[in-house]
Amino acid sequence: MLEWDISIVIIIVLLGFLAAFIDAVVGGGGLISIPALLAVGMPPSIALGTNKLASAFGSLTSALRFLRSGNVDLKIVGKLFPFVFLLSIGGASLATFLPSELLKPIVIVILTLVMIYTIMKKDWGNVRTFTKLTLGKAILFAVLMSLIGFYDGFLGGGTGSFMLFILLMFGFDFLGAAGNAKVLNFASNLGALLLFMCLGQVDYFYGLIMAASMVCGSYIGAMFAIKKGVGYVKTLFIIVTAILILKNTYDYVMQLLQN
């Protein structure tokens, strides 16, 4: 574990706030928070576990804010919550045995398709068209969200964006999709966190400091999304997805060059 250092505290507080602000709306906060923890000297496994601790607090805060605003369908997310939670634990368990880089090429392709589709379909997600799920759609919905929960435990980058996209596919508008995605993202964060805690891969001191800053960032980020509406969420979604594509592509290329 890292020793006490005021410069480390300042870095993780500032970057934790920024990560949570973005993550509260469309996900992708790990692009900022994980590199921040690595930059201050945390080993990769500790950084991932510590990030899950802080992110769990952040996603819970934004989820509660969206709940209070009425932008969460409790009947739907309540049924999906345990599936996402359990499969996230499974994904995190698998990550201790297999290198996460195996999924990088697939993630890059899927994120690219998600961004292109969102840009091309201009009115998509502006108005809620969701009514109710048939049995077939309900099963498909549960399977897709559970797989994303597994992915969050295994790799994690872009989880919020994937969840939001699936919700849009089923007829939610961008604001409603953001609210429901944050509740389910909390489930996946919590599941992976519990495994990291069991493995002793969490720095609680700095993790709780970052968690405090993420609670503030998540609350303000969710408040901005609710106030600004669908257009704001959609724009931020496209920007964050583009950054996720670039980051994953860069990591994958660097990995190939090193090998």
Phi, psi and omega in degrees: 000149182286148175281162180298132179205123183297327180294323177295318179301314182298316181298311185286334177290311182294312182287329176296319178298312181297316180300316182290325179301313180289316184297329181298333185262306187229007183081185179091003181296333179298339175299333182258314188289319181293312175301327178296317180291323177292323183294331181272002172108010179283139172298150184308315182294320178292320180299318180294316180293318179294322178296322178295323177299309181294318182294327179298317177295318181295313181292327176295318180298310181293324178298316179295323179295317178293324178300314181295332182275354179083019182259028178228132175269095186298327180297322182281306184291332178297324178284327182279334185310307183296326179295313180297319180299310184292319181288333174296320176298318178297319179295317179295325177295317179295327181296338179282348181247326184247145177290132183294341182298342180300330182270349187306311181300321180294318180298318180299314180296314182295315179298322179296315178297320178300314182294316180298315181298317182295320180289317184291323182267085193298323182270001185294129178083002179282327182230139178286125177244359181292133176242290175207164182261132169286170181301315181298315179293324179296319179295315179298316179301313181297318180295313181297314181293324178294320178295322177293323175299318176299316179299320180298320178290328184276315184231301170100324185297117179093010181304312181299321179295318179296316180298317181297318181297316179298318179296323176297320179301328182267010171104006177281152171278172186299322182290316177295321178297320179297318180295313180293323180297323182291324177295316180289328176293327175296321179299314181290323176297316183295316180299310180296321180300316181301321179292315178300323178295317179296328180274358180071032184252038181228130172267100188291326182298301181286332178296319180286329175294314178295324179300319180298318179290327180288328176300316179295313181297321180293319181296313182291321178298314179295322180296318178298316182299315181294321182286317185280331175090195189300315184301319179296314181296317182296315180298314180294324178300314180295317181296312182294321178297319178298319179294320178299319178298312181297317182295314180293323178295316179300313180299318182292318179296317179297322178296317179295319180294324180289330178277000000 
